[in-house]
Amino acid sequence: MNEKSFMLGALLTILVVAVLIPVTGVKINEPEGIKYHSSVCKVVTRADGRIEDLGCNHNVVNNGGLNFIKECLGNGGCGTPTAFKQMAVANCTTTPAAAHTVLCNAASNEWITCGLNNATATYVTAGTGAWNETYQWTSSCDTVYVNATGLYNATTAGTLLASNTFTTVTLMNGDKLNVTWGIWVASS
């Protein structure tokens, strides 16, 4: 192989790699860039005034939510509705997974009765790139099992941004369940 053939081959290889990297989705500088963070906190206030802190934990970001963010930020295609302020609670029998399009992977597990139906959360700014979404339900039934929450952008047929499970709590008539999603995006 002569020097010209070698150089032409090397140049062709560099050109192919340079063209294929963006096409195949290889991420450059993956540790850098915008990152999504969330902590979901749950508190039950019993009808008799006792307070039970169910703690805070991270959630699963669902593929639908990631694709919505991608289209909104990258393509300007936010569409309507854009705000993820609709909260749902459910009694799940499955573990949240990124591929789920509805809470518990079955909309039938979401509460739509007993005062626990999908509700519009209150949005509060919490600093640069940070906000809270919070809502408090009051159970109007006895023996209501709740162990999951999800954040949507519509009351029906919305995109599920993220979902979260917690230790099952049994609500009785008059018990209140407060769920707060603390969400922040940061550059690292």
Long-range contacts (C-beta under 8 A, 24 or more apart in sequence): 31-188, 32-187, 32-188, 33-187, 33-188, 34-185, 34-186, 34-187, 35-185, 35-186, 35-187, 35-188, 36-61, 36-69, 36-183, 36-185, 37-183, 37-184, 37-185, 37-186, 38-162, 38-181, 38-182, 38-183, 38-184, 39-181, 39-182, 40-149, 40-164, 40-166, 40-179, 40-180, 40-181, 40-182, 41-179, 41-180, 41-182, 42-149, 42-166, 42-169, 42-177, 42-178, 42-179, 42-180, 43-177, 43-178, 44-169, 44-171, 44-175, 44-176, 44-177, 44-178, 45-175, 45-176, 45-178, 46-172, 46-174, 46-175, 47-172, 47-173, 47-174, 47-175, 52-169, 54-166, 54-167, 54-169, 55-166, 56-182, 57-164, 57-166, 58-164, 59-96, 59-162, 59-163, 59-164, 59-181, 60-96, 60-97, 60-98, 60-100, 60-162, 60-163, 60-164, 61-98, 61-161, 61-162, 62-96, 62-98, 62-99, 62-100, 62-101, 62-160, 62-161, 62-162, 62-163, 63-98, 63-99, 64-101, 64-159, 64-160, 64-161, 65-159, 65-160, 65-161, 65-162, 66-98, 68-153, 68-159, 68-161, 81-153, 81-154, 81-158, 82-153, 83-123, 83-153, 84-133, 84-151, 84-152, 84-153, 84-159, 84-161, 85-120, 85-121, 85-123, 85-133, 85-151, 85-153, 86-118, 86-119, 86-120, 86-121, 86-151, 86-152, 86-153, 86-154, 86-155, 86-158, 87-118, 87-119, 87-120, 87-121, 87-133, 87-135, 87-149, 87-150, 87-151, 87-152, 87-179, 87-181, 88-118, 88-149, 88-150, 88-152, 89-116, 89-137, 89-146, 89-148, 89-149, 89-177, 89-179, 90-146, 90-147, 90-148, 90-149, 90-150, 91-145, 91-146, 91-147, 91-148, 91-168, 92-147, 92-148, 92-165, 95-165, 96-148, 96-163, 96-164, 96-165, 100-160, 100-163, 101-160, 102-150, 102-160, 103-148, 103-149, 103-150, 103-160, 103-163, 104-148, 104-163, 109-148, 110-150, 111-144, 111-146, 113-141, 114-139, 114-140, 114-141, 114-144, 114-171, 115-139, 115-140, 115-141, 116-144, 116-146, 116-171, 116-177, 118-152, 118-155, 118-156, 120-155, 121-151, 121-181, 126-182, 126-184, 127-184, 129-184, 129-185, 129-186, 130-182, 130-183, 130-184, 130-185, 131-182, 131-183, 131-184, 132-180, 132-181, 132-182, 132-183, 133-180, 133-181, 133-183, 134-178, 134-179, 134-180, 134-181, 135-178, 135-179, 136-176, 136-177, 136-178, 136-179, 137-176, 137-177, 137-178, 137-179, 138-174, 138-175, 138-176, 139-171, 139-172, 139-173, 139-174, 139-175, 139-176, 139-177, 140-173, 141-171, 141-173, 142-172, 142-173, 143-170, 143-171, 143-172, 144-170, 144-171, 144-172, 145-169, 145-170, 145-171, 146-171, 146-177, 149-179, 149-181, 151-181
